Amino acid sequence: MSSIIRAACAALLLALPLIACDEGPAETAGERIDRAAQNVRDAVDPPNGPIERVGRAIDRATD
């Protein structure tokens, strides 16, 4: 491989995480839909016990 191709591959690999971190309007809308679906699920089938409630709270905080 030539040095130019290697440099281009390295630049792409270093830039890929930056591209993946961009939150666009579609991702934001998807997160809202996910939260709405989880709220409906909680209303129909509430969490069983304090451990499950804490687990869901942690899931929401880390999303």
N, C-alpha and C positions, 0 to 999 in steps of 0.2 A: 504494500500500500504506500502511496505517496504521502509525503508529510502534510500536504494540503488536505487530503481526505481524512487523515488522522486528526488534524486540528479541527476540521469541521465536525467530525463525530464527537470529539471531546466537548466542543462548544454546545452541540445539541444535547448531550447528556447532562451538562451543567445547567442548561437553560430549561430543560423539561420540568423540573420541580417548580420553577417560577411560573410557568405557563399553567400547570395543573392547579395552582393555588388561587387562580383568579376566579372569584365568585361573580358570575353573571346573573342576569335576570332569570334565566331558566333554572339555574341551581337554587336561587332564592325561592322561586315559585314551587319547585319540587320539595324543598324543606317545609314550606307552609302546608303543602298537601300531606306530607308525612305526619306533621304535627296534628293536623285536623283528623287524620285517620286514627292516630293514637288516642286522641281525645274521645272519639266515637267509641273506640274499643274499650277505653276506661269506663265510659258511661254504661256500656252494655255488659261488660265483664270487668268489674272493678278489681284492682290489685288485691291479692289474698295475703294479708298480713303486712307487718311493717317492713320486713326485709324486701319484699317485692316492690313496695312503694319507694323505698330508698334506692333500689336498683334502677327503677324507672327515672327517678329524679337525677341520678348520676348519668344515665343515658342522655337525658335531655340537656344536662349541663355540658356534657362533652361534645355534643353535636354542633 
